[in-house]
């Protein structure tokens, strides 16, 4: 019988991966700031049309902008944490699904114990 198990993927922090993460966070932050500006522009445009109820429009756009500001705050926190982490630290990157073969007589604890894939600079370094 085959079962599906969740496997954690961790990335070993190197100079290159640290730089790439910082660059990615900054890019995402920049994109969110652009989206906020676009939403403000769209809000002004919608208010001028006067087709819709102004209170509802403003509320909707304000919620969207606030949502993006929250994401920006989270990115700022992640950037701060990345700068503090020493090279060689393991960062949980994501989770993937793995198919595991089990059969009668297998030790259930061994089969279902948490597994981890460790990646360093894009190369699988260890499977635990």
C-alpha positions as a Markdown table, in Angstrom:
| # | Residue | x | y | z |
|---|---|---|---|---|
| 1 | Unk | 0.0 | 0.0 | 0.0 |
| 2 | Unk | 1.1 | 3.5 | -0.7 |
| 3 | Unk | 0.4 | 6.5 | 1.5 |
| 4 | Unk | 1.1 | 10.2 | 1.0 |
| 5 | Unk | 3.3 | 11.9 | 3.6 |
| 6 | Unk | 4.2 | 15.6 | 4.0 |
| 7 | Unk | 8.0 | 16.3 | 3.9 |
| 8 | Unk | 9.6 | 19.5 | 5.0 |
| 9 | Unk | 12.1 | 21.1 | 2.7 |
| 10 | Unk | 14.7 | 23.2 | 4.4 |
| 11 | Unk | 17.3 | 25.4 | 2.8 |
| 12 | Unk | 20.8 | 25.9 | 4.2 |
| 13 | Unk | 21.5 | 29.6 | 4.3 |
| 14 | Unk | 24.6 | 30.4 | 2.3 |
| 15 | Unk | 25.9 | 33.8 | 1.1 |
| 16 | Unk | 24.2 | 33.2 | -2.3 |
| 17 | Unk | 20.9 | 32.0 | -0.9 |
| 18 | Unk | 20.8 | 34.8 | 1.7 |
| 19 | Unk | 21.4 | 37.4 | -1.1 |
| 20 | Unk | 18.7 | 35.7 | -3.2 |
| 21 | Unk | 16.2 | 35.7 | -0.4 |
| 22 | Unk | 16.8 | 39.4 | 0.4 |
| 23 | Unk | 16.5 | 40.3 | -3.2 |
| 24 | Unk | 13.2 | 38.3 | -3.5 |
| 25 | Unk | 11.8 | 40.0 | -0.4 |
| 26 | Unk | 12.8 | 43.5 | -1.7 |
| 27 | Unk | 11.2 | 42.7 | -5.0 |
| 28 | Unk | 8.0 | 41.5 | -3.4 |
| 29 | Unk | 7.9 | 44.6 | -1.2 |
| 30 | Unk | 8.4 | 46.9 | -4.3 |
| 31 | Unk | 5.6 | 45.1 | -6.1 |
| 32 | Unk | 3.2 | 45.5 | -3.2 |
| 33 | Unk | 4.1 | 49.2 | -3.0 |
| 34 | Unk | 3.3 | 49.5 | -6.7 |
| 35 | Unk | 0.0 | 47.8 | -6.2 |
| 36 | Unk | -0.9 | 50.2 | -3.4 |
| 37 | Unk | -0.2 | 53.1 | -5.7 |
| 38 | Unk | -2.3 | 51.5 | -8.4 |
| 39 | Unk | -5.1 | 51.0 | -6.0 |
| 40 | Unk | -5.0 | 54.6 | -4.9 |
| 41 | Unk | -5.1 | 55.7 | -8.5 |
| 42 | Unk | -8.1 | 53.4 | -9.2 |
| 43 | Unk | -9.9 | 54.7 | -6.1 |
| 44 | Unk | -9.6 | 58.3 | -7.3 |
| 45 | Unk | -10.7 | 57.3 | -10.8 |
| 46 | Unk | -13.8 | 55.4 | -9.3 |
| 47 | Unk | -14.7 | 58.4 | -7.1 |
| 48 | Unk | -14.7 | 60.7 | -10.0 |
| 49 | Unk | -17.0 | 58.5 | -12.0 |
| 50 | Unk | -19.6 | 58.7 | -9.2 |
| 51 | Unk | -21.3 | 55.5 | -10.5 |
| 52 | Unk | -20.9 | 53.7 | -7.3 |
| 53 | Unk | -21.6 | 54.4 | -3.6 |
| 54 | Unk | -18.5 | 56.4 | -2.5 |
| 55 | Unk | -18.4 | 54.9 | 1.0 |
| 56 | Unk | -18.4 | 51.3 | -0.3 |
| 57 | Unk | -15.7 | 52.1 | -2.9 |
| 58 | Unk | -13.5 | 53.8 | -0.4 |
| 59 | Unk | -14.0 | 51.0 | 2.1 |
| 60 | Unk | -13.1 | 48.3 | -0.5 |
| 61 | Unk | -10.0 | 50.0 | -1.7 |
| 62 | Unk | -8.9 | 50.9 | 1.8 |
| 63 | Unk | -9.2 | 47.2 | 2.8 |
| 64 | Unk | -7.1 | 46.2 | -0.2 |
| 65 | Unk | -4.4 | 48.7 | 0.5 |
| 66 | Unk | -4.4 | 47.8 | 4.2 |
| 67 | Unk | -4.0 | 44.1 | 3.2 |
| 68 | Unk | -0.9 | 44.9 | 1.1 |
| 69 | Unk | 0.5 | 47.1 | 3.9 |
| 70 | Unk | 0.2 | 44.1 | 6.3 |
| 71 | Unk | 2.2 | 42.0 | 3.7 |
| 72 | Unk | 4.8 | 44.7 | 3.6 |
| 73 | Unk | 5.2 | 44.7 | 7.4 |
| 74 | Unk | 5.6 | 40.9 | 7.2 |
| 75 | Unk | 8.3 | 41.2 | 4.6 |
| 76 | Unk | 10.1 | 43.8 | 6.7 |
| 77 | Unk | 10.1 | 41.4 | 9.6 |
| 78 | Unk | 11.4 | 38.6 | 7.4 |
| 79 | Unk | 14.1 | 40.9 | 6.0 |
| 80 | Unk | 15.1 | 41.8 | 9.5 |
| 81 | Unk | 15.3 | 38.1 | 10.5 |
| 82 | Unk | 17.3 | 37.1 | 7.4 |
| 83 | Unk | 19.9 | 39.7 | 8.2 |
| 84 | Unk | 20.3 | 38.3 | 11.7 |
| 85 | Unk | 20.6 | 34.7 | 10.7 |
| 86 | Unk | 24.1 | 33.3 | 10.5 |
| 87 | Unk | 25.3 | 31.5 | 7.4 |
| 88 | Unk | 24.7 | 27.7 | 7.7 |
| 89 | Unk | 21.3 | 28.1 | 9.4 |
| 90 | Unk | 18.4 | 26.0 | 8.1 |
| 91 | Unk | 15.3 | 27.8 | 7.0 |
| 92 | Unk | 12.0 | 25.9 | 6.3 |
| 93 | Unk | 11.3 | 26.8 | 2.7 |
| 94 | Unk | 8.2 | 24.7 | 2.0 |
| 95 | Unk | 6.5 | 21.4 | 2.3 |
| 96 | Unk | 6.0 | 18.8 | -0.4 |
| 97 | Unk | 4.1 | 15.5 | -0.6 |
| 98 | Unk | 5.9 | 12.2 | -0.8 |
| 99 | Unk | 4.5 | 8.8 | -1.6 |
| 100 | Unk | 5.7 | 6.1 | 0.8 |
| 101 | Unk | 5.3 | 2.4 | 0.3 |
| 102 | Unk | 4.2 | 0.5 | 3.4 |
| 103 | Unk | 3.6 | -3.2 | 3.9 |
| 104 | Unk | 2.6 | -5.6 | 6.6 |
| 105 | Unk | 5.3 | -5.9 | 9.2 |
| 106 | Unk | 6.7 | -2.4 | 8.8 |
| 107 | Unk | 7.3 | -0.4 | 11.9 |
| 108 | Unk | 4.6 | 2.3 | 11.8 |
| 109 | Unk | 6.7 | 4.8 | 13.8 |
| 110 | Unk | 9.6 | 4.5 | 11.4 |
| 111 | Unk | 7.4 | 4.8 | 8.3 |
| 112 | Unk | 5.5 | 7.8 | 9.5 |
| 113 | Unk | 8.3 | 9.8 | 11.3 |
| 114 | Unk | 8.8 | 13.3 | 10.0 |
| 115 | Unk | 11.1 | 13.5 | 7.0 |
| 116 | Unk | 13.1 | 16.5 | 5.9 |
| 117 | Unk | 14.9 | 17.3 | 2.7 |
| 118 | Unk | 17.9 | 19.7 | 3.1 |
| 119 | Unk | 18.9 | 21.8 | 0.1 |
| 120 | Unk | 22.0 | 23.9 | -0.2 |
| 121 | Unk | 22.3 | 26.3 | -3.2 |
| 122 | Unk | 19.7 | 24.4 | -5.1 |
| 123 | Unk | 21.2 | 20.9 | -4.6 |
| 124 | Unk | 19.8 | 18.2 | -2.3 |
| 125 | Unk | 22.4 | 17.9 | 0.5 |
| 126 | Unk | 20.6 | 15.5 | 2.8 |
| 127 | Unk | 17.4 | 13.5 | 3.3 |
| 128 | Unk | 16.6 | 12.8 | 6.9 |
